[in-house]
Each structure stands twice: as C-alpha cells, then as structure tokens.
Amino acid sequence: MTEHELIEGCVHENIVFQEKFYRMFCGKMLGACMRYTVSREEAEDMLQEGFVKVFDNLKHFRHDGSLEGWVKRIIVNTAISFYNKRKNKQIEQDIDGEGSFEPSVNEQVSCKMDVADLLKVINMLPPGYKMVFNLFAIEGYAHKEIAEIMNYSENTSKTQYHKARNLIQKILHERKILT
C-alpha cells in the first residue's frame, strides 16, 4: 500500500486504514507528547486529541513534504495547546536586556547517558522551562516562534531556555553525569 492510498483510505474513514495509519505513527508521537508532560495519561490524552486533528485534516495534506513531519507538527501543536489551556499564569516575567543565550563554542559535554535518562532530567524542569526547552532544543523552533506560540516576549523565551539549560547542567553535574 502506498502512502497516498493509505491517506485516501483514512480520508474515506476506512477503519482498517485509520488503524494502520495510527499504528505507523503512534509510538513516535507518544514520545513527542511525553516530552511536554510528566504523566503518561496526559501524554495519551494529548496523543488522542492530536490524532483526532490529524484525521480531521488529513484531506488537506499536500504531499509536498514528509507525512511524518506533518503529523508531528500537528501533535506538537496539540501538546502546546494542551499546555496553554492548563497554565494558570505566565511562568516568568519578561526580562529585557539579557542578550543571547546560545551555547558558546567552548562548551564541551562529555556525557554518557541514554535518551531515556536525558528525558527524565528534562521532565524534572518546571513546566515553562520544559516547554521552551523542548520547542527550541528538540523541535527546532526559533525563540521568536516560541514567543508567539506561548504568548510572551522573545526575551522571556530566551531566558527560560537559558534557565532550563543551566538547571539541566546542574542536575547532570550533581549526578556526576556531566564532566
């Protein structure tokens, strides 16, 4: 079965095609959702809500890019919406004049840990830090995009990313994982 046939079957609400489509992406997309929450149940809720949106919008997929990338973008946007619905207030105040917080060229990380361990450390971050860290470092959003998504300033995004990185480094140093 081709990707185009699979999509057409899903658009026509064929449950066999929809199940195949879901199984093709659910593992990776659940992993993406887990980066935005500490609870598997909440991640599964995000995933379910995201796949409803995927199936509702699959007829609009233009086949001009990666299907997986298109699905992931919807799932990540759903996770962001899920987060925004639950946050009661902005986590950090706008901090002006802080400058750039990109890693310096001289920063060296000699670290032996697997992805699961790193995700555990990321899950220890406060929600605002975690969201910005995931969007910037993992999903590849620019701080300007993050600021628009999260409805705060670009400097706040940079500050939260900087603080998240520092907190991760502190945790890794304390656990003697980072040298």
Backbone as CSV, one residue per row, in Angstrom:
resi,resn,N_x,N_y,N_z,CA_x,CA_y,CA_z,C_x,C_y,C_z
1,MET,0.844,-1.174,0.000,0.000,0.000,0.000,0.890,1.239,0.000
2,THR,0.596,2.173,-0.843,1.370,3.415,-0.909,0.883,4.401,0.150
3,GLU,1.686,5.406,0.393,1.307,6.452,1.334,0.031,7.147,0.866
4,HIS,-0.043,7.407,-0.429,-1.222,8.071,-0.990,-2.479,7.216,-0.781
5,GLU,-2.379,5.919,-1.002,-3.522,5.011,-0.800,-3.930,4.979,0.670
6,LEU,-2.936,4.956,1.549,-3.209,4.960,2.986,-3.964,6.226,3.389
7,ILE,-3.506,7.350,2.913,-4.157,8.620,3.230,-5.581,8.642,2.680
8,GLU,-5.746,8.208,1.444,-7.083,8.181,0.834,-8.032,7.291,1.637
9,GLY,-7.551,6.129,2.078,-8.373,5.243,2.899,-8.794,5.905,4.197
10,CYS,-7.871,6.654,4.805,-8.178,7.363,6.055,-9.175,8.489,5.813
11,VAL,-8.985,9.227,4.725,-9.889,10.324,4.392,-11.310,9.799,4.185
12,HIS,-11.410,8.599,3.624,-12.731,7.982,3.407,-13.222,7.205,4.627
13,GLU,-12.536,7.438,5.772,-12.922,6.896,7.078,-12.968,5.382,7.126
14,ASN,-12.071,4.734,6.386,-11.933,3.284,6.443,-11.138,2.943,7.706
15,ILE,-11.777,2.240,8.618,-11.174,1.984,9.927,-9.904,1.149,9.830
16,VAL,-9.804,0.272,8.853,-8.602,-0.538,8.675,-7.422,0.363,8.310
17,PHE,-7.644,1.302,7.405,-6.602,2.238,7.006,-6.245,3.166,8.166
18,GLN,-7.253,3.631,8.907,-7.001,4.526,10.033,-6.180,3.830,11.115
19,GLU,-6.496,2.566,11.380,-5.732,1.829,12.390,-4.287,1.638,11.929
20,LYS,-4.094,1.308,10.677,-2.733,1.146,10.139,-1.971,2.468,10.235
21,PHE,-2.621,3.560,9.886,-2.011,4.887,9.952,-1.618,5.209,11.389
22,TYR,-2.550,4.983,12.315,-2.308,5.261,13.725,-1.121,4.446,14.233
23,ARG,-1.111,3.167,13.951,-0.029,2.296,14.428,1.326,2.689,13.831
24,MET,1.300,3.241,12.638,2.531,3.657,11.975,3.200,4.817,12.724
25,PHE,2.413,5.683,13.343,2.961,6.894,13.956,2.798,6.991,15.471
26,CYS,1.968,6.168,16.084,1.620,6.394,17.490,2.813,6.329,18.439
27,GLY,3.752,5.425,18.231,4.900,5.311,19.138,5.743,6.563,19.174
28,LYS,6.134,7.047,18.003,6.957,8.259,17.937,6.195,9.472,18.457
29,MET,4.917,9.543,18.138,4.145,10.711,18.543,3.861,10.690,20.046
30,LEU,3.700,9.504,20.628,3.550,9.427,22.082,4.835,9.912,22.746
31,GLY,5.968,9.532,22.180,7.249,10.013,22.695,7.341,11.532,22.651
32,ALA,6.864,12.110,21.559,6.859,13.584,21.449,5.960,14.181,22.530
33,CYS,4.789,13.604,22.741,3.869,14.110,23.778,4.474,13.985,25.172
34,MET,5.209,12.908,25.416,5.807,12.689,26.733,6.822,13.786,27.076
35,ARG,7.392,14.425,26.065,8.343,15.499,26.333,7.655,16.747,26.878
36,TYR,6.349,16.827,26.756,5.618,18.020,27.192,4.832,17.807,28.478
37,THR,4.971,16.639,29.073,4.261,16.350,30.310,5.032,15.299,31.086
38,VAL,4.737,15.140,32.359,5.372,14.081,33.143,4.453,12.888,33.307
39,SER,3.226,13.029,32.932,2.233,11.979,33.118,1.953,11.258,31.800
40,ARG,2.064,9.950,31.808,1.762,9.163,30.606,0.289,9.338,30.227
41,GLU,-0.583,9.416,31.205,-2.011,9.581,30.929,-2.276,10.892,30.197
42,GLU,-1.629,11.953,30.648,-1.796,13.246,29.992,-1.215,13.204,28.572
43,ALA,-0.075,12.531,28.417,0.526,12.388,27.085,-0.415,11.604,26.160
44,GLU,-1.053,10.584,26.692,-2.006,9.805,25.887,-3.218,10.648,25.505
45,ASP,-3.656,11.528,26.416,-4.747,12.454,26.086,-4.336,13.397,24.962
46,MET,-3.106,13.920,25.058,-2.585,14.792,24.001,-2.541,14.042,22.671
47,LEU,-2.050,12.811,22.731,-1.931,11.991,21.525,-3.295,11.752,20.891
48,GLN,-4.268,11.399,21.716,-5.614,11.145,21.200,-6.200,12.409,20.563
49,GLU,-6.089,13.518,21.263,-6.597,14.783,20.734,-5.873,15.146,19.433
50,GLY,-4.561,14.912,19.418,-3.768,15.200,18.227,-4.173,14.351,17.036
51,PHE,-4.417,13.065,17.256,-4.805,12.199,16.144,-6.203,12.514,15.627
52,VAL,-7.071,12.999,16.485,-8.381,13.456,16.005,-8.155,14.598,15.014
53,LYS,-7.260,15.523,15.360,-6.957,16.634,14.460,-6.284,16.139,13.180
54,VAL,-5.390,15.168,13.314,-4.717,14.614,12.134,-5.747,14.037,11.176
55,PHE,-6.641,13.195,11.687,-7.635,12.568,10.812,-8.617,13.591,10.236
56,ASP,-8.954,14.606,11.022,-9.841,15.665,10.518,-9.193,16.471,9.391
57,ASN,-7.873,16.594,9.430,-7.176,17.457,8.471,-6.376,16.710,7.414
58,LEU,-6.408,15.396,7.451,-5.614,14.607,6.518,-5.948,14.906,5.057
59,LYS,-7.183,15.288,4.802,-7.592,15.631,3.433,-6.848,16.862,2.910
60,HIS,-6.233,17.631,3.825,-5.506,18.842,3.439,-4.008,18.593,3.244
61,PHE,-3.540,17.386,3.533,-2.118,17.084,3.346,-1.796,17.171,1.861
62,ARG,-0.743,17.949,1.518,-0.452,18.259,0.113,0.608,17.364,-0.515
63,HIS,1.170,16.427,0.213,2.189,15.510,-0.313,3.446,16.243,-0.778
64,ASP,3.695,17.435,-0.271,4.896,18.162,-0.681,5.983,18.136,0.391
65,GLY,5.774,17.340,1.401,6.750,17.181,2.474,6.543,15.837,3.130
66,SER,7.233,15.629,4.198,7.155,14.371,4.931,5.818,14.246,5.646
67,LEU,5.163,13.119,5.469,3.911,12.856,6.178,4.172,12.807,7.681
68,GLU,5.259,12.151,8.068,5.588,12.070,9.490,5.826,13.456,10.079
69,GLY,6.514,14.321,9.343,6.746,15.684,9.803,5.450,16.452,9.950
70,TRP,4.533,16.249,9.020,3.224,16.909,9.062,2.440,16.443,10.281
71,VAL,2.439,15.132,10.523,1.739,14.573,11.687,2.372,15.101,12.964
72,LYS,3.703,15.109,13.019,4.395,15.562,14.224,4.086,17.026,14.529
73,ARG,4.011,17.837,13.500,3.708,19.264,13.700,2.328,19.409,14.356
74,ILE,1.351,18.636,13.896,0.007,18.693,14.492,0.045,18.205,15.940
75,ILE,0.766,17.115,16.185,0.847,16.563,17.543,1.536,17.567,18.473
76,VAL,2.637,18.161,18.046,3.346,19.137,18.878,2.469,20.361,19.123
77,ASN,1.782,20.840,18.102,0.872,21.976,18.291,-0.249,21.630,19.261
78,THR,-0.715,20.392,19.214,-1.738,19.941,20.157,-1.175,19.931,21.574
79,ALA,0.055,19.460,21.726,0.691,19.451,23.050,0.849,20.873,23.573
80,ILE,1.207,21.794,22.697,1.350,23.194,23.096,-0.001,23.759,23.535
81,SER,-1.036,23.478,22.765,-2.386,23.938,23.126,-2.818,23.342,24.453
82,PHE,-2.532,22.065,24.631,-2.866,21.358,25.869,-2.191,22.055,27.047
83,TYR,-0.916,22.377,26.875,-0.168,23.073,27.919,-0.760,24.453,28.188
84,ASN,-1.016,25.204,27.123,-1.541,26.570,27.287,-2.899,26.584,27.976
85,LYS,-3.726,25.579,27.737,-5.025,25.505,28.394,-4.876,25.318,29.897
86,ARG,-3.799,24.651,30.295,-3.624,24.310,31.701,-2.793,25.300,32.501
87,LYS,-2.052,26.116,31.826,-1.229,27.037,32.619,-2.113,28.156,33.164
88,ASN,-1.918,28.468,34.410,-2.751,29.482,35.059,-2.191,30.877,34.894
89,LYS,-0.900,30.968,34.792,-0.284,32.274,34.645,1.046,32.110,33.932
90,GLN,1.541,33.185,33.422,2.838,33.168,32.761,3.900,32.840,33.797
91,ILE,4.783,31.883,33.477,5.751,31.377,34.441,6.819,32.414,34.796
92,GLU,7.322,33.104,33.837,8.380,34.078,34.078,7.940,35.454,33.598
93,GLN,8.440,36.490,34.262,8.204,37.858,33.809,9.193,38.174,32.700
94,ASP,8.811,39.091,31.843,9.694,39.497,30.758,10.971,40.108,31.339
95,ILE,12.087,39.642,30.846,13.375,40.159,31.296,14.062,40.770,30.089
96,ASP,14.257,42.082,30.123,14.865,42.779,28.994,16.372,42.855,29.160
97,GLY,17.040,42.956,28.027,18.467,43.219,28.030,19.342,42.066,28.445
98,GLU,18.872,40.848,28.390,19.676,39.710,28.819,20.651,39.236,27.750
99,GLY,20.449,39.621,26.495,21.354,39.192,25.436,21.037,37.785,24.970
100,SER,21.911,37.254,24.176,21.719,35.925,23.599,22.158,34.848,24.575
101,PHE,21.450,33.738,24.550,21.767,32.641,25.446,22.161,31.383,24.686
102,GLU,22.625,31.538,23.480,23.043,30.377,22.708,24.290,29.787,23.350
103,PRO,24.460,28.472,23.256,25.643,27.851,23.844,26.914,28.405,23.207
104,SER,27.944,28.591,24.002,29.203,29.088,23.461,29.926,27.964,22.744
105,VAL,30.830,28.344,21.871,31.596,27.374,21.095,32.455,26.519,22.009
106,ASN,32.879,27.077,23.133,33.791,26.367,24.028,33.104,25.370,24.960
107,GLU,31.779,25.384,24.975,31.090,24.444,25.859,31.315,23.027,25.370
108,GLN,31.797,22.200,26.256,32.054,20.802,25.919,31.209,19.923,26.828
109,VAL,30.594,18.925,26.255,29.811,17.985,27.036,30.372,16.600,26.780
110,SER,30.932,16.025,27.826,31.334,14.636,27.709,30.420,13.873,28.652
111,CYS,29.483,13.228,28.080,28.372,12.695,28.849,28.009,11.326,28.316
112,LYS,27.821,10.397,29.216,27.396,9.065,28.795,26.061,8.775,29.459
113,MET,25.019,8.955,28.687,23.682,8.662,29.178,22.805,8.387,27.978
114,ASP,21.761,7.634,28.193,20.886,7.350,27.065,19.745,8.362,27.014
115,VAL,18.982,8.283,25.960,17.901,9.238,25.731,16.878,9.191,26.860
116,ALA,16.567,8.004,27.339,15.575,7.876,28.420,16.025,8.630,29.666
117,ASP,17.325,8.543,29.997,17.839,9.263,31.160,17.762,10.770,30.953
118,LEU,18.106,11.215,29.747,18.029,12.643,29.449,16.589,13.137,29.533
119,LEU,15.647,12.356,29.021,14.233,12.746,29.103,13.763,12.841,30.547
120,LYS,14.279,11.969,31.411,13.928,12.044,32.829,14.403,13.366,33.424
121,VAL,15.606,13.782,33.038,16.137,15.050,33.534,15.302,16.210,32.995
122,ILE,14.963,16.174,31.712,14.132,17.224,31.119,12.775,17.278,31.809
123,ASN,12.225,16.127,32.170,10.927,16.093,32.852,10.986,16.681,34.258
124,MET,12.175,16.867,34.796,12.325,17.472,36.121,12.217,18.996,36.060
125,LEU,12.275,19.559,34.865,12.212,21.015,34.715,10.827,21.547,35.066
126,PRO,10.752,22.781,35.556,9.444,23.417,35.730,8.735,23.488,34.369
127,PRO,7.407,23.470,34.351,6.657,23.391,33.089,7.042,24.421,32.029
128,GLY,7.214,25.676,32.404,7.558,26.707,31.425,8.931,26.473,30.809
129,TYR,9.903,26.113,31.644,11.245,25.826,31.159,11.214,24.626,30.215
130,LYS,10.500,23.609,30.641,10.411,22.363,29.867,9.805,22.628,28.490
131,MET,8.750,23.409,28.443,8.081,23.704,27.180,9.035,24.424,26.230
132,VAL,9.687,25.467,26.712,10.595,26.239,25.869,11.796,25.383,25.460
133,PHE,12.353,24.612,26.380,13.490,23.760,26.053,13.124,22.773,24.949
134,ASN,11.979,22.123,25.089,11.530,21.169,24.068,11.333,21.849,22.717
135,LEU,10.664,22.975,22.724,10.384,23.661,21.463,11.665,24.136,20.783
136,PHE,12.611,24.658,21.561,13.827,25.203,20.974,14.849,24.108,20.665
137,ALA,15.211,23.335,21.673,16.319,22.389,21.525,15.938,21.111,20.793
138,ILE,14.693,20.680,20.920,14.301,19.406,20.322,13.496,19.598,19.045
139,GLU,12.522,20.485,19.076,11.665,20.674,17.901,12.247,21.656,16.893
140,GLY,13.188,22.496,17.319,13.860,23.402,16.393,13.143,24.717,16.120
141,TYR,12.218,25.108,16.979,11.561,26.396,16.824,12.540,27.519,17.171
142,ALA,12.380,28.671,16.556,13.151,29.864,16.912,12.486,30.527,18.122
143,HIS,13.249,31.324,18.860,12.682,31.987,20.039,11.518,32.900,19.661
144,LYS,11.600,33.516,18.505,10.502,34.375,18.056,9.220,33.552,17.882
145,GLU,9.350,32.355,17.287,8.182,31.478,17.101,7.634,31.011,18.449
146,ILE,8.542,30.657,19.348,8.127,30.195,20.675,7.368,31.305,21.392
147,ALA,7.885,32.515,21.296,7.226,33.655,21.938,5.803,33.830,21.404
148,GLU,5.626,33.690,20.109,4.285,33.805,19.527,3.379,32.673,19.990
149,ILE,3.912,31.450,20.007,3.129,30.286,20.433,2.709,30.410,21.892
150,MET,3.657,30.814,22.737,3.424,30.846,24.177,2.820,32.166,24.647
151,ASN,2.731,33.128,23.739,2.115,34.411,24.041,2.898,35.204,25.078
152,TYR,4.221,35.230,24.892,5.053,36.126,25.670,6.221,36.609,24.829
153,SER,7.120,37.391,25.406,8.168,38.032,24.609,9.269,37.048,24.221
154,GLU,10.016,37.446,23.207,11.153,36.654,22.749,12.210,36.550,23.848
155,ASN,12.416,37.636,24.602,13.378,37.599,25.701,12.971,36.617,26.787
156,THR,11.694,36.492,27.043,11.228,35.518,28.031,11.538,34.108,27.550
157,SER,11.332,33.857,26.269,11.671,32.548,25.706,13.166,32.263,25.880
158,LYS,13.991,33.235,25.543,15.440,33.057,25.677,15.832,32.830,27.131
159,THR,15.219,33.584,28.027,15.522,33.449,29.448,15.136,32.070,29.963
160,GLN,13.944,31.622,29.595,13.509,30.307,30.069,14.390,29.192,29.499
161,TYR,14.795,29.334,28.240,15.691,28.342,27.657,17.024,28.332,28.400
162,HIS,17.566,29.512,28.654,18.836,29.637,29.368,18.739,29.003,30.762
163,LYS,17.680,29.307,31.469,17.500,28.752,32.812,17.295,27.236,32.763
164,ALA,16.593,26.759,31.748,16.398,25.312,31.593,17.739,24.616,31.362
165,ARG,18.549,25.181,30.478,19.873,24.602,30.198,20.732,24.585,31.460
166,ASN,20.721,25.689,32.195,21.513,25.757,33.423,21.036,24.727,34.443
167,LEU,19.735,24.572,34.567,19.190,23.609,35.519,19.534,22.176,35.094
168,ILE,19.449,21.890,33.810,19.827,20.556,33.312,21.301,20.303,33.609
169,GLN,22.152,21.282,33.323,23.581,21.124,33.592,23.847,20.910,35.080
170,LYS,23.138,21.637,35.923,23.302,21.484,37.369,22.926,20.069,37.804
171,ILE,21.799,19.577,37.305,21.352,18.224,37.651,22.376,17.195,37.169
172,LEU,22.879,17.364,35.956,23.855,16.419,35.401,25.171,16.463,36.178
173,HIS,25.581,17.656,36.619,26.790,17.768,37.442,26.573,17.092,38.793
174,GLU,25.421,17.334,39.414,25.131,16.734,40.714,25.124,15.219,40.646
175,ARG,24.661,14.694,39.536,24.611,13.231,39.362,25.909,12.689,38.783
176,LYS,26.883,13.573,38.628,28.194,13.223,38.101,28.113,12.550,36.729
177,ILE,27.149,13.025,35.935,26.981,12.538,34.570,27.720,13.456,33.613
178,LEU,27.771,14.714,33.950,28.424,15.723,33.109,29.777,16.063,33.709
179,THR,30.816,16.033,32.873,32.152,16.357,33.370,32.647,17.642,32.754
